[in-house]
Amino acid sequence: MANKSNTPNEDREQFLYAQDRIRQKKRLNQHFVFFLIGSAFIIILDQVMGVGHEALPQNWYVWAILIWTFFFLIHAFNVFFTNRFMGKKWENEQLDKLKLKQQKRIDELQKQVEKEMPLPEVKTPKPIKNQTLTIIAAASENDALGKDNDLVWHLPNDFKRFKKLTTGHHIIMGRKTFESFPEPLPNRIHVVITRDKNYKKFGAVVVHSLREALELAKKDDQPYIIGGGEIYKQSLEYADKIELTRVHAEVTADTFFPHIDENKWELINEEHHPKDDKHEYAFTYLTYIRKD
Ligand SMILES: NC(=O)c1ccc[n+]([C@@H]2O[C@H](COP(=O)([O-])OP(=O)(O)OC[C@H]3O[C@@H](n4cnc5c(N)ncnc54)[C@H](OP(=O)(O)O)[C@@H]3O)[C@@H](O)[C@H]2O)c1
């Protein structure tokens, strides 16, 4: 039975988990029936038909049944213990523990924001020493980022790279980008910028300007600006690095990445990935650093 406070995603996870358990138990039942019939058949082969009396050791059928019993017990052990304790449910429990830890940290940061901010109005955020403020984005040839508050492609390897780079760091984003996620991403501090002073969402540290966001992330040596269009545009002049996935397509969109001025940005790395079964477009990882 689904818990009342479950999100649709959690309901779906529980449903899939239950389906999986039913399948595992059905397979174990089938194995048991097969084992009973198989054992009877082995006994008949030996005792009634005299198969293997010359070629095989005496009582070979007892050994055969014992070995099969051993494998059947391993199967049952897996279904009732290993899969139960280390299956999807176990994984979800671990994830919940992580989320709880993350939420604690977020609550602390939100308290800090409420105590210390808003900061006095200054035009530009102060550059922070020993910090590489990085913009990370995926944009098509025509600089498209998204449409109807969603992405316009599915590139699993780009997601993996995004996860690898941003895990453990502050990820700074506009309210609309945050709301485009089904749920907060694990192991990252979500700093969400909005003009709405009453905005509160599970998993988000809410701030009201880019400057506040950067101030909050000042102890992180590698915070990431993760979008969307409005926030990229405002942060481009403060970023030290851009990790851009250039998606080789021209797509229709309503949100765009700002122009990268090659007089100000130096391309230091390129890595190309062709189109394949899992990636509908070819793409290239481009790394830029600020020239001055
Ligand atoms: N391809 C990619 O790499 C990528 C990455 C991220 C997002 N996206 C896509 O980009 C789209 C979303 O981008 P977007 O440009 O529409 O929205 P966004 O930049 O994610 O968020 C815009 C919101 O941020 C807040 N905001 C912006 N500037 C602010 C400021 N100076 N002070 C306070 N609050 C400020 C406002 O929130 P309030 O309205 O609440 O005041 C504003 O409506 C989606 O389609 C998403 O899928 C693509």
The ligand as an SDF file (V2000), in Angstrom:
LIG
                    3D

 48 52  0  0  0  0  0  0  0  0999 V2000
   20.4840   22.4510  -21.4870 N   0  0  0  0  0  0  0  0  0  0  0  0
   20.8990   22.7570  -20.2660 C   0  0  0  0  0  0  0  0  0  0  0  0
   22.0630   22.5650  -19.9140 O   0  0  0  0  0  0  0  0  0  0  0  0
   19.9310   23.3530  -19.2940 C   0  0  0  0  0  0  0  0  0  0  0  0
   20.3170   23.5890  -17.9670 C   0  0  0  0  0  0  0  0  0  0  0  0
   19.4070   24.1450  -17.0900 C   0  0  0  0  0  0  0  0  0  0  0  0
   18.1350   24.4840  -17.5380 C   0  0  0  0  0  0  0  0  0  0  0  0
   17.7900   24.2400  -18.8260 N   0  0  0  0  0  0  0  0  0  0  0  0
   16.4750   24.5940  -19.3390 C   0  0  0  0  0  0  0  0  0  0  0  0
   16.3320   26.0100  -19.1960 O   0  0  0  0  0  0  0  0  0  0  0  0
   14.9590   26.3250  -18.9950 C   0  0  0  0  0  0  0  0  0  0  0  0
   14.8340   27.1550  -17.7400 C   0  0  0  0  0  0  0  0  0  0  0  0
   15.5770   28.3520  -17.8940 O   0  0  0  0  0  0  0  0  0  0  0  0
   14.9020   29.7870  -17.7240 P   0  0  0  0  0  0  0  0  0  0  0  0
   15.8260   30.8130  -18.2840 O   0  0  0  0  0  0  0  0  0  0  0  0
   13.4990   29.7330  -18.2410 O   0  0  0  0  0  0  0  0  0  0  0  0
   14.7600   29.9180  -16.1530 O   0  0  0  0  0  0  0  0  0  0  0  0
   15.8570   29.8490  -14.9640 P   0  0  0  0  0  0  0  0  0  0  0  0
   17.0460   30.6610  -15.3280 O   0  0  0  0  0  0  0  0  0  0  0  0
   16.0650   28.4400  -14.5670 O   0  0  0  0  0  0  0  0  0  0  0  0
   15.0370   30.5400  -13.7910 O   0  0  0  0  0  0  0  0  0  0  0  0
   14.5130   31.8240  -13.9780 C   0  0  0  0  0  0  0  0  0  0  0  0
   13.9970   32.2880  -12.6390 C   0  0  0  0  0  0  0  0  0  0  0  0
   15.0940   32.5600  -11.7660 O   0  0  0  0  0  0  0  0  0  0  0  0
   14.7860   33.6680  -10.9210 C   0  0  0  0  0  0  0  0  0  0  0  0
   15.7420   34.7430  -11.1930 N   0  0  0  0  0  0  0  0  0  0  0  0
   16.4130   34.9890  -12.3300 C   0  0  0  0  0  0  0  0  0  0  0  0
   17.2260   36.0550  -12.1570 N   0  0  0  0  0  0  0  0  0  0  0  0
   17.0660   36.4770  -10.8960 C   0  0  0  0  0  0  0  0  0  0  0  0
   17.6390   37.5260  -10.1140 C   0  0  0  0  0  0  0  0  0  0  0  0
   18.5710   38.3380  -10.6130 N   0  0  0  0  0  0  0  0  0  0  0  0
   17.2430   37.6580   -8.8390 N   0  0  0  0  0  0  0  0  0  0  0  0
   16.3230   36.8280   -8.3110 C   0  0  0  0  0  0  0  0  0  0  0  0
   15.7310   35.8170   -8.9900 N   0  0  0  0  0  0  0  0  0  0  0  0
   16.1150   35.6400  -10.2720 C   0  0  0  0  0  0  0  0  0  0  0  0
   13.3610   34.0710  -11.2630 C   0  0  0  0  0  0  0  0  0  0  0  0
   12.5470   33.2790  -10.4140 O   0  0  0  0  0  0  0  0  0  0  0  0
   11.0950   33.7940   -9.9140 P   0  0  0  0  0  0  0  0  0  0  0  0
   10.2580   33.8420  -11.1420 O   0  0  0  0  0  0  0  0  0  0  0  0
   10.6870   32.7530   -8.9370 O   0  0  0  0  0  0  0  0  0  0  0  0
   11.3220   35.1410   -9.2780 O   0  0  0  0  0  0  0  0  0  0  0  0
   13.2280   33.6110  -12.7000 C   0  0  0  0  0  0  0  0  0  0  0  0
   11.9010   33.4180  -13.1250 O   0  0  0  0  0  0  0  0  0  0  0  0
   14.2530   24.9880  -18.9360 C   0  0  0  0  0  0  0  0  0  0  0  0
   13.7460   24.6700  -20.2070 O   0  0  0  0  0  0  0  0  0  0  0  0
   15.3360   24.0210  -18.5620 C   0  0  0  0  0  0  0  0  0  0  0  0
   15.0520   22.7030  -18.9680 O   0  0  0  0  0  0  0  0  0  0  0  0
   18.6640   23.6820  -19.7060 C   0  0  0  0  0  0  0  0  0  0  0  0
  1  2  1  0
  2  3  2  0
  2  4  1  0
  4  5  1  0
  4 48  2  0
  5  6  2  0
  6  7  1  0
  7  8  2  0
  8  9  1  0
  8 48  1  0
  9 10  1  0
  9 46  1  0
 10 11  1  0
 11 12  1  0
 11 44  1  0
 12 13  1  0
 13 14  1  0
 14 15  2  0
 14 16  1  0
 14 17  1  0
 17 18  1  0
 18 19  2  0
 18 20  1  0
 18 21  1  0
 21 22  1  0
 22 23  1  0
 23 24  1  0
 23 42  1  0
 24 25  1  0
 25 26  1  0
 25 36  1  0
 26 27  1  0
 26 35  1  0
 27 28  2  0
 28 29  1  0
 29 30  1  0
 29 35  2  0
 30 31  1  0
 30 32  2  0
 32 33  1  0
 33 34  2  0
 34 35  1  0
 36 37  1  0
 36 42  1  0
 37 38  1  0
 38 39  2  0
 38 40  1  0
 38 41  1  0
 42 43  1  0
 44 45  1  0
 44 46  1  0
 46 47  1  0
M  CHG  2   8   1  16  -1
M  END
$$$$
